[in-house]
Amino acid sequence: MPVAGNRLIVVGASVGGAYAAIAGSNAGFAVTLVEKYPALASRRTVFNLAPSVADSLRKLDDGGNELVDALQVIVRRYSDDTVNGQTNVENTGRSIIADHTRRLTAAALEDGFTGVDSRPWSRVEIAGIENHMREYIARRHPDIETRYGTTLEGITQTRDSVTAHLVDGVTGAKDSIDGAWLVSATGGRNVLGVTRQRFPESAHFVGGLLEPVDPSRVELARSYRLGEDLDPRTLALNPAGQGWATVGLPGTGRRELPNSLVWAQIGRDARSADPDELRHVILDRAKLVGLDDLELLPGADAILPVTVQLSLLRDHAVQGRVLLAGDELVGPYFPTSTGGSHALGVNGPRLATTLQKLHVRGADVAKVLRAYDRGARTDAARVLALGRNELLEDLGTPRRATVRAHLVDLVR
């Protein structure tokens, strides 16, 4: 086994961690990838991914398309606008999605949000992209040691190394791994206990898993309805104004996963609501996007509650020999899928460049780490500003121009 000086430990094997593991291997590190859950991912939430994700995945694959193959491009956008109680549904039929609320590309972050990437967005189930990247690692990077079902119990650092203390989830056996660097991509578990700023606005959603649907019917929908137009059975949960729904696509290659996933934004925590009420809410949303002929799958697992409260890392993205990545840096806003786009299309490439520089003999390590620390936190703050403005709009609050003005304050 290579000495600690050439080993990169990556904790978390979702998209951010898988990206870091591949990038570390490409840079020349011996990589150990540790994941708390089993090797087969099963999360059913859907990512809407900015065009920059495809760019970064191709670069990670040395120009190839194997990683991009998991992405399904959104080729149709439906708009449903209600004016004076009259609903007009327009199917633009366009092959390109240009949405001014979703400027989540590296160029847009750098130019102060003035540019919109009009290339198609992609959509993929979280489990679909996670399993695709894990299969890619097994096939193309067999040198990467993968340890699924293993929990990180703690971290010990010296000036020249970092040790991950691990626990086997089945046997309870404990052991440790020494490395030169550790990337923490545990999705906000905050293993280092860094300081976070949490924002007061919260949004609640409920998702429903429906029987399979032909993806040619509906691929993306954002719906606006007046509160009095909603099904009377859902008025207690549905806030007046915007209703939000999205329909997932098939193609994950996993028959046990349903093809359709409809989300509804609701007025209170779904975990305290009556399940029958939630079912009515989900089916009401399904009607908005033309899926009224579908039924919810049986069982409690067909209803998925989500509560969103944004958070941002205020401390450092680098602590000693530990680099934070992905959702460790920012708690994203759910509907915009800023978490997936940030981890793969923004933070991933920055981290990959950092790992390449750290592996160069004689590199100015302190300078490299300072650049990652500042850059990663600035990127996260910009992404959070986009997500927060979207959240405020969904909650019926005017967008706050001051969010952008305070970016510098957020990363001090």
Secondary structure, DSSP 8 states (H G I E B T S, - for coil): ---GGGEEEEE--SHHHHHHHHHHHHHT-EEEEEESS-SS-----EEEE-HHHHHHHHHHTTT-STTGGG-EE----EEEEEETTEEEEEE---S----TT---SHHHHHTTS-----S--EEEEHHHHHHHHHHHHHHH-TTSEEEESEEEEEEEE-SS-EEEEEEETTT--EEEEEESEEEE-SSS--TT---EEEEEEEEEEEEEEES---TTT-S-EEEEE-GGGS-GGGTTT--SEEEEE----S-SS-TTS-SEEEEEEESS-GGGS-HHHHHHHHHHHHHHTT-TT--B-SSGGGEEEEEEEEEEE-S-SEETTEEE-GGGTEE--TTTTHHHHIIIIIIHHHHHHHHHHHTSTT--HHHHHHHHHHHHHHHHHHHHHHHHHHHHHHTT----HHHHHTHHHHT-
